[in-house]
């Protein structure tokens, strides 16, 4: 991409990069989300073809792998730092996610009939 670059003594100003919140050799957050989504679903080698097909963006495999692994590492560190409440519940729950409703069945724990 060709971008306007303004030079002042001691600094460079990139109006487009500043307005969209990205810098040179970096990926925007929406692009990182797309790469992470594709990278989590498919092999890293297949993601550049998908990016080109869906968004018209060329991206090297190494960048896709790095971004996807960084997001995975951040998710793992957030999971480790979060504390979930300990709530006792049933040992096994049977559900379907296709929208149909299952009847609730209760079982007796005593040996009697």
C-alpha positions as CSV (number, residue, x, y, z in Angstrom):
1,X,0.0,0.0,0.0
2,X,1.2,3.5,-0.8
3,X,0.8,5.9,2.1
4,X,1.5,9.6,2.5
5,X,4.5,10.3,4.7
6,X,5.2,13.8,6.1
7,X,8.6,14.6,7.4
8,X,9.5,17.2,10.0
9,X,12.8,17.7,11.6
10,X,13.4,14.7,13.7
11,X,10.1,12.9,13.1
12,X,7.9,11.3,10.5
13,X,4.2,11.6,10.4
14,X,2.0,8.9,8.8
15,X,-1.6,10.2,8.9
16,X,-3.3,7.1,7.6
17,X,-1.5,4.7,10.0
18,X,-2.2,7.0,12.9
19,X,-5.9,7.3,12.1
20,X,-6.4,3.5,11.8
21,X,-4.2,2.6,14.8
22,X,-1.6,0.4,13.1
23,X,2.1,0.8,12.5
24,X,4.5,-0.6,9.8
25,X,4.9,-4.3,9.8
26,X,2.0,-4.8,12.2
27,X,-1.5,-6.2,11.7
28,X,-4.7,-4.5,12.8
29,X,-6.8,-6.1,15.5
30,X,-9.6,-7.1,13.1
31,X,-7.0,-8.7,10.8
32,X,-5.5,-10.5,13.8
33,X,-8.9,-11.8,14.7
34,X,-9.5,-13.2,11.2
35,X,-6.0,-14.8,11.1
36,X,-6.5,-16.3,14.6
37,X,-9.9,-17.7,13.6
38,X,-8.6,-19.3,10.4
39,X,-5.4,-20.4,12.1
40,X,-7.4,-22.2,14.9
41,X,-9.7,-23.9,12.4
42,X,-7.2,-24.9,9.7
43,X,-3.5,-25.8,9.2
44,X,-1.3,-22.7,9.1
45,X,-0.3,-23.5,5.5
46,X,-3.9,-23.3,4.3
47,X,-4.7,-19.9,5.9
48,X,-3.0,-17.6,3.3
49,X,-5.2,-19.1,0.6
50,X,-8.3,-18.5,2.7
51,X,-7.2,-14.9,3.5
52,X,-6.7,-14.3,-0.2
53,X,-10.0,-15.9,-1.1
54,X,-12.2,-14.1,1.5
55,X,-10.4,-10.8,2.0
56,X,-7.9,-10.3,-0.9
57,X,-5.0,-10.1,1.6
58,X,-1.6,-11.8,1.1
59,X,0.0,-12.8,4.4
60,X,3.0,-15.1,5.0
61,X,2.4,-18.3,7.0
62,X,5.0,-17.3,9.6
63,X,3.0,-14.1,10.5
64,X,-0.3,-16.1,10.7
65,X,1.4,-18.7,13.0
66,X,3.0,-16.1,15.2
67,X,-0.3,-14.1,15.6
68,X,-2.4,-17.2,16.3
69,X,0.1,-18.6,18.8
70,X,0.4,-15.2,20.6
71,X,-3.4,-15.0,20.9
72,X,-3.5,-18.6,22.2
73,X,-0.8,-17.9,24.7
74,X,-2.7,-14.8,26.0
75,X,-5.9,-16.9,26.3
76,X,-4.0,-19.5,28.3
77,X,-2.5,-16.9,30.6
78,X,-5.9,-15.4,31.2
79,X,-7.4,-18.8,31.9
80,X,-4.7,-19.5,34.5
81,X,-5.1,-16.2,36.2
82,X,-8.9,-16.4,36.4
83,X,-10.5,-18.2,39.3
84,X,-13.8,-20.0,38.7
85,X,-16.2,-20.5,41.5
86,X,-16.4,-24.0,42.8
87,X,-20.0,-25.2,42.7
88,X,-21.1,-28.7,43.3
89,X,-23.4,-30.0,40.7
90,X,-24.3,-33.1,38.9
91,X,-21.6,-35.6,37.8
92,X,-22.9,-36.0,34.3
93,X,-25.3,-33.9,32.2
94,X,-26.7,-34.9,28.9
95,X,-27.6,-32.1,26.5
96,X,-28.1,-31.5,22.8
97,X,-27.1,-28.3,21.1
98,X,-29.4,-28.6,18.1
99,X,-32.3,-26.7,19.7
100,X,-34.5,-29.6,20.8
101,X,-35.5,-29.9,24.4
102,X,-34.6,-33.0,26.5
103,X,-36.8,-34.1,29.4
104,X,-35.3,-33.8,32.8
105,X,-34.9,-37.1,34.5
106,X,-34.3,-37.5,38.2
107,X,-32.9,-40.7,39.7
108,X,-33.2,-42.0,43.2
109,X,-30.0,-42.6,45.1
110,X,-31.5,-45.0,47.7
111,X,-31.7,-48.7,47.1
112,X,-35.5,-48.9,47.6
113,X,-38.1,-49.1,44.9
